Amino acid sequence: MRKSVVFAFAVALLLSACGQTPTDRALTGAGFGAAGGALIGSVLGAPLIGALVGGAVGATAGAATDPSQVYLGQPVWK
């Protein structure tokens, strides 16, 4: 289980960096984090909790990083 949590955090951190503004980055991070958390949570038997934790971690990582640290391009909605 510990490896799953570390993996989820690493994936959320890497995928949370789409967009230029902190709001864009937080939103995309929350989306990617929730999806990854739900996937990992479903394996562990708690997809809703996994989605909530993954979304929170992804949003935090997206808002805390800036485009010069991790940049994956413009969000698809722009």
Steps between C-alpha positions, in 0.01 A plus 500: 500500500785738577633467145155582363483822700848607389416412140172695516679805637771481234246466218294789639808719522609423144157537345387803694703750307286585196433871457659834567296640789475344846126453445552305176767290663288429808199398289693266273688362798174431681357323195802282437546435872137399548515262205822341620380488859174334399690240300736420784217520753293250302786252522511552876120492536432870562467687167319803645760557769774448242342758269466754781859455616636494146305812405622687806861399442479582130344842560758583764789389281361692203456820697838469673710450188566755228539452123879516515510198734272264308332604175291267287351759265180702476179351641264360239227752585710800391 
